[in-house]
Amino acid sequence: MNDFNVSDNEIEVINSQPEKPRKNHTTAKVMALITAVAVVGGGTGFMGTYFAGKQMNSAVVQPDVTDNSSDQPSTAENNSSAASPTPTLDGLQSGVISPTANDTVEYNSDGTYKYTRDLVKAVSDSIVYISVYVNYNGKMTLYGRGSGIIISKDGYIITNNHVVEDVDAFEVKVNDTANGGESKTYEAKLVGTDSETDLAVLKIEANNLCAAVLGDSDKLHIGDDCFVIGNPAGLETSVTKGIISGLNREIALSDRFLTSIQTDAAVNGGNSGGALFNAYGEVIGVVYGKYVANNAENIGLAITINDAKSIIDDLISKGYVSGRAILGISYKLISESYASRYGVPAGMLVKGIDRSLAIGQSDLRVGDTITEIDGQSVLSEEISKILTSKNPGDTVTLTVVREGSPKNNFVKIKVVLSENKGS
């Protein structure tokens, strides 16, 4: 695995949103997520810190923390407004044809665009400008901006989860410059979102939009030309050009990895959710961040479109990502230092059990402390990583210290994992 880890002093996060009431977020090994500069109230610019340390959807919501040295973020962050099944991604893309700018376009012998201007003219209208709003003192107030990619003629749009999460309303500005038309702004609905892969799907009510063709990121080579189109710093439909600098980068985002494409094409705040195009005018990545350090430049990052396709398909058809196992508890993580200081067991102190899930039929009790899952320490390994290889319906064995028992008095409890369907 080609891991790309960074230390805390190499992290800079560029965020479009003003600070919210602070939560305890893991700050280790995160990459910069990018949106833009927000405007709230009387035109004041805000630059906040947003750590991408959200737990993979594998426990249940809101684990509390007793020690800052071992704090963990909230889980099960899937939000969904999808009420009924909708067409699959393949169905939505079936009516989308490869981009063509005009009859005078020149191509290279391999079918790629000869001139960048023709590629941009053909595909730029598939990139949208997203504005997000929050209810601020009873008034819907502009809170941040980002980018999105139209993937169907009838208005399905993909973007980053961090662009649309924790807000109250969305507007999408669509351009029709290729046909000489003017831009139009639509109210958008959130179809589904996934914090684990930092992907989200929006829907606007529109027809005959310029939809992007989703390419095959497995066919990329280092050195291939590529193009980033988005709305950095609120500059609409901005284009940067570069090459594919690296493939299969396993980027560490706190407790999870994103398989990413590295590019030297400039990426800035506002590019989040925009597209990384190949020289054929096909989307081969969803831009989400960049590496920022004093000794580093031009390391832009995009989620591979092949990894994104199954996520997008699930978000459209189900409103959540299927097949992920969930334990079904809320808990406090008790660190070794805290346990030693107060004479309590170290591990996951169970604060709540979701009785609607399979775990509700087990012998686990509120007040128990889980020290291991299938023999793996919950202190040395994130619960999300332990459950990554598990499927809904699998049985795991919890090693537990029962409340009121000596710290070395362990019991074994078998628990059936459920499917995480989000909140």
C-alpha positions in Angstrom: 0.0 0.0 0.0 1.4 3.4 -1.0 0.6 5.2 2.2 0.9 9.0 2.4 0.9 10.1 6.0 1.5 13.7 7.3 2.2 15.1 10.7 0.2 17.6 12.5 2.5 20.5 11.8 2.1 19.9 8.0 -1.6 20.4 8.0 -3.5 23.4 6.9 -7.2 23.3 6.3 -8.9 25.8 4.1 -12.6 25.9 5.0 -15.6 27.8 3.6 -17.5 27.8 6.9 -17.2 29.8 10.0 -16.5 27.9 13.2 -19.3 26.0 14.9 -19.4 25.1 18.5 -16.2 23.0 18.9 -16.4 19.2 19.0 -13.6 16.9 19.9 -12.1 15.9 16.6 -9.0 13.7 16.0 -6.3 15.9 14.6 -3.7 13.3 13.6 -2.8 12.5 10.0 -5.4 14.5 8.0 -5.1 16.1 4.6 -6.5 19.5 3.7 -10.1 19.5 2.7 -11.0 22.5 0.6 -14.1 24.6 0.0 -13.8 28.4 -0.2 -14.1 31.6 1.8 -17.6 32.0 3.3 -19.6 35.1 3.8 -21.9 35.4 6.8 -24.0 38.4 7.8 -22.4 41.7 6.7 -19.8 40.4 4.3 -17.4 39.2 6.9 -14.9 36.5 5.7 -14.2 33.5 7.9 -11.3 31.1 7.8 -12.0 28.1 10.0 -10.4 24.9 10.9 -12.1 21.7 9.8 -10.5 18.4 10.7 -11.4 15.5 8.5 -11.3 13.1 11.4 -14.7 11.7 11.3 -15.1 8.1 12.3 -16.0 5.5 9.6 -19.6 4.4 9.9 -19.0 1.4 12.1 -20.0 2.1 15.6 -23.1 4.2 16.5 -23.5 7.9 17.1 -21.6 10.2 19.5 -18.9 8.3 21.3 -17.8 10.6 24.2 -14.2 11.0 25.3 -12.7 11.1 28.8 -9.2 12.0 27.9 -8.0 14.4 25.2 -5.2 12.1 24.4 -7.6 9.5 23.1 -10.6 11.5 21.9 -12.7 10.2 19.0 -15.2 11.9 16.7 -18.8 11.1 16.1 -19.9 8.2 13.9 -22.8 7.4 11.5 -22.7 10.7 9.8 -24.8 9.6 6.8 -27.6 12.1 6.1 -30.2 11.1 3.5 -33.3 12.6 2.1 -33.9 9.9 -0.5 -37.4 8.6 0.0 -37.6 6.0 -2.7 -35.4 4.1 -5.1 -34.2 6.0 -8.2 -32.4 5.1 -11.4 -28.9 3.6 -11.1 -25.8 5.4 -12.0 -25.4 3.4 -15.2 -29.0 4.3 -16.2 -28.3 8.0 -15.6 -25.2 7.9 -17.7 -26.7 5.9 -20.5 -28.0 9.1 -22.2 -24.7 11.0 -21.8 -22.4 11.1 -24.8 -18.7 12.0 -25.0 -18.1 15.7 -25.1 -17.8 17.5 -28.4 -17.1 21.2 -28.6 -17.9 21.9 -32.3 -17.2 20.6 -35.7 -13.9 22.4 -36.0 -12.3 20.7 -32.9 -8.9 19.2 -33.6 -7.9 15.9 -31.9 -4.6 14.1 -31.5 -4.1 10.7 -33.0 -5.2 9.0 -29.8 -8.5 10.8 -29.7 -7.5 13.3 -27.0 -8.2 17.0 -27.4 -5.4 18.8 -29.2 -6.2 22.2 -27.6 -7.2 22.8 -24.0 -9.7 25.5 -25.0 -11.8 23.0 -26.9 -11.9 20.5 -24.0 -12.9 23.3 -21.6 -15.6 24.5 -23.9 -17.0 21.0 -24.2 -17.1 20.1 -20.5 -17.2 23.3 -18.4 -21.0 23.5 -18.3 -21.0 20.1 -16.5 -19.4 21.8 -13.5 -21.7 23.7 -11.1 -21.3 26.4 -8.4 -22.7 25.3 -5.1 -23.7 27.7 -2.4 -24.7 26.4 1.0 -26.8 28.2 3.7 -27.5 27.9 7.4 -30.4 29.2 9.5 -28.6 32.1 11.2 -30.9 33.9 13.7 -33.9 32.9 11.8 -32.6 33.9 8.4 -31.1 31.7 5.7 -27.5 32.9 5.4 -24.8 32.1 3.0 -22.4 29.9 4.8 -20.0 28.4 2.2 -19.3 27.6 -1.5 -17.9 24.7 -3.4 -18.2 22.8 -6.7 -20.1 19.9 -8.1 -20.3 17.7 -11.2 -23.5 17.1 -13.2 -23.8 13.3 -13.9 -27.2 13.2 -15.5 -29.2 15.4 -17.8 -32.1 15.5 -15.3 -30.0 17.0 -12.5 -28.1 14.6 -10.4 -24.9 16.2 -9.1 -22.0 14.8 -7.2 -19.8 16.8 -4.8 -17.9 16.3 -1.5 -19.6 15.5 1.8 -17.6 18.3 3.5 -19.1 20.8 1.1 -22.7 20.0 2.0 -22.7 18.6 5.6 -24.3 20.3 8.5 -26.1 23.0 6.5 -29.7 23.8 6.0 -30.1 24.6 2.3 -28.3 24.3 -1.1 -28.3 26.3 -4.2 -26.7 25.2 -7.5 -25.8 27.6 -10.3 -25.7 25.9 -13.7 -24.1 27.5 -16.8 -25.2 26.9 -20.4 -22.4 28.8 -22.1 -21.8 26.2 -24.8 -25.2 26.9 -26.2 -25.1 30.6 -25.7 -27.5 30.4 -22.8 -27.3 32.2 -19.5 -26.7 30.7 -16.0 -29.6 29.6 -13.9 -29.8 28.9 -10.2 -31.7 26.0 -8.7 -32.7 24.9 -5.2 -31.1 21.5 -4.6 -32.1 18.6 -2.4 -29.7 16.3 -0.7 -30.1 12.7 -2.0 -27.4 11.1 0.2 -24.0 11.7 1.7 -21.1 9.6 3.0 -18.5 11.0 5.3 -16.3 8.0 5.0 -15.5 8.6 1.3 -16.3 12.3 1.4 -18.9 12.0 -1.3 -22.4 13.4 -1.6 -25.2 13.5 -4.2 -27.5 16.5 -4.8 -30.6 16.7 -7.1 -32.0 19.7 -8.9 -35.2 19.7 -11.0 -33.9 20.4 -14.5 -33.7 18.9 -18.0 -31.2 18.7 -20.8 -28.3 19.6 -18.7 -24.7 19.2 -19.8 -23.8 16.0 -18.0 -20.2 14.9 -17.6 -19.0 11.5 -18.8 -17.5 9.4 -16.0 -14.3 7.8 -17.3 -12.1 4.9 -16.1 -9.5 6.0 -13.6 -7.9 2.5 -13.8 -6.6 3.5 -17.3 -4.6 6.4 -16.0 -0.8 6.6 -16.2 1.6 8.8 -14.4 2.4 11.7 -16.7 -1.0 11.8 -18.4 -2.4 15.3 -18.9 -5.2 16.3 -16.7 -7.4 19.3 -16.0 -9.1 20.6 -12.8 -12.3 22.7 -13.3 -14.1 24.2 -10.3 -14.8 27.4 -8.4 -11.8 28.2 -6.3 -12.2 31.3 -4.0 -15.6 31.9 -5.7 -14.0 32.4 -9.1 -16.5 30.5 -11.3 -15.5 27.9 -13.8 -11.8 28.2 -13.2 -9.4 25.9 -15.1 -6.0 24.6 -14.1 -3.9 22.2 -16.1 -1.3 19.6 -15.0 -0.3 16.0 -15.1 -1.1 12.9 -13.1 1.7 13.0 -10.5 0.8 9.8 -8.7 -1.7 7.0 -8.6 -3.1 4.8 -5.8 -2.1 7.2 -3.1 -3.5 5.9 0.2 -4.1 9.2 1.9 -4.5 9.0 5.6 -7.5 11.0 6.8 -7.3 10.4 10.6 -9.0 7.0 11.0 -9.5 6.1 7.3 -7.7 6.1 4.0 -8.8 7.5 0.6 -7.3 6.0 -2.5 -6.5 9.1 -4.4 -5.0 10.5 -7.6 -2.2 13.1 -7.1 -1.9 16.0 -9.6 0.2 19.1 -9.9 -2.7 21.0 -11.3 -3.5 23.9 -9.0 -6.2 23.1 -6.4 -7.5 25.8 -4.0 -10.4 26.5 -1.7 -13.6 26.2 -3.7 -12.4 23.4 -5.9 -13.9 20.8 -3.5 -16.4 18.6 -5.4 -15.2 19.7 -8.8 -13.8 17.5 -11.4 -10.4 16.2 -12.5 -10.7 15.5 -16.2 -8.5 13.5 -18.5 -7.5 14.6 -22.0 -10.6 13.0 -23.4 -12.9 15.2 -21.4 -13.9 12.5 -19.0 -14.1 12.8 -15.3 -11.5 10.6 -13.7 -11.6 12.0 -10.2 -13.5 14.2 -7.7 -11.3 16.9 -6.3 -11.3 17.0 -2.5 -8.0 18.4 -1.1 -4.4 19.2 -1.2 -1.3 18.7 0.8 -0.1 21.9 2.4 3.4 22.3 3.9 6.3 24.8 3.9 8.4 22.3 1.8 5.7 21.1 -0.6 3.8 22.6 -3.5 1.3 21.5 -6.1 0.1 18.3 -4.5 -3.6 18.2 -5.4 -5.8 15.2 -4.5 -8.9 13.6 -6.1 -11.0 10.6 -5.2 -10.7 8.1 -8.0 -13.9 8.0 -10.0 -13.9 4.2 -10.1 -14.0 4.1 -6.3 -16.7 6.7 -6.3 -19.0 5.0 -8.7 -20.4 2.3 -6.4 -20.8 4.9 -3.6 -22.7 7.3 -5.9 -24.9 4.4 -7.1 -25.8 3.5 -3.5 -26.4 7.1 -2.5 -28.8 7.5 -5.5 -30.6 4.2 -5.1 -30.7 3.8 -1.3 -29.7 7.1 0.2 -26.8 5.4 2.1 -23.8 3.2 1.4 -24.9 -0.5 1.8 -22.9 -3.4 3.2 -21.2 -1.6 6.1 -21.2 -3.3 9.4 -22.3 -1.4 12.6 -21.9 -2.5 16.2 -24.7 -0.4 17.6 -23.5 1.3 20.7 -22.5 4.8 22.0 -19.5 4.8 24.2 -16.7 6.7 26.0 -13.2 5.7 25.1 -11.2 5.3 28.4 -7.5 5.7 27.8 -4.8 3.8 29.6 -3.7 6.9 31.4 -7.2 7.8 32.5 -7.9 4.2 33.6 -4.7 4.2 35.7 -5.5 7.5 37.2 -9.0 6.7 38.3 -8.8 2.9 38.8 -11.2 2.0 36.1 -10.9 -0.4 33.1 -9.4 0.9 29.9 -11.5 0.5 26.7 -14.9 1.4 25.3 -17.3 2.2 28.2 -20.7 1.4 26.9 -23.1 4.4 27.4 -26.0 3.3 25.2 -27.2 0.3 23.2 -29.4 0.6 20.1 -32.1 -2.0 21.0 -33.5 -1.8 17.5 -30.4 -3.5 16.2 -29.1 -7.1 16.7 -26.9 -6.0 19.5 -30.0 -5.3 21.5 -30.6 -9.1 21.8 -27.1 -9.7 23.2 -25.9 -9.9 26.8 -24.0 -6.6 26.5 -25.1 -4.1 29.2 -24.8 -0.3 29.6 -21.8 0.2 31.9 -19.7 -2.6 30.5 -16.3 -1.8 29.2 -15.2 -3.4 25.9 -11.5 -4.1 25.7 -11.3 -6.3 22.6 -13.3 -7.1 19.5 -12.3 -10.5 18.1 -9.1 -10.4 20.0 -8.1 -6.9 18.7 -7.5 -4.2 21.3 -9.9 -1.3 21.0 -7.1 1.0 22.3 -4.4 -0.1 19.8 -6.8 -0.1 16.8 -9.7 2.1 15.9 -13.1 0.3 16.1 -13.8 1.5 12.6 -10.7 -0.3 11.3 -11.5 -3.5 13.2 -15.0 -3.6 11.6 -13.8 -2.7 8.1 -13.4 -6.3 7.1 -16.7 -7.4 8.7 -20.1 -7.6 7.0 -23.6 -7.1 8.4 -24.7 -10.4 9.9 -21.3 -11.4 11.0 -20.8 -12.5 14.6 -18.0 -10.9 16.6 -16.8 -11.7 20.1 -16.5 -8.8 22.6 -14.1 -9.1 25.5 -15.8 -7.2 28.3 -15.2 -6.0 31.9 -18.5 -5.9 33.6 -19.4 -2.9 35.7 -18.6 -3.5 39.3 -16.3 -6.4 38.6 -12.5 -6.4 39.1 -10.5 -5.0 36.2 -9.1 -8.4 35.3 -12.4 -10.2 35.4 -13.3 -10.6 31.7 -16.4 -12.1 30.1 -16.9 -13.0 26.4 -20.0 -11.8 24.6 -21.0 -12.7 21.1 -22.7 -10.0 19.1 -24.2 -10.0 15.6 -23.3 -6.9 13.5 -26.1 -4.9 11.8 -26.0 -2.8 8.6 -25.3 0.9 9.0 -28.1 2.7 7.2 -27.1 6.1 8.4 -29.0 8.5 10.6 
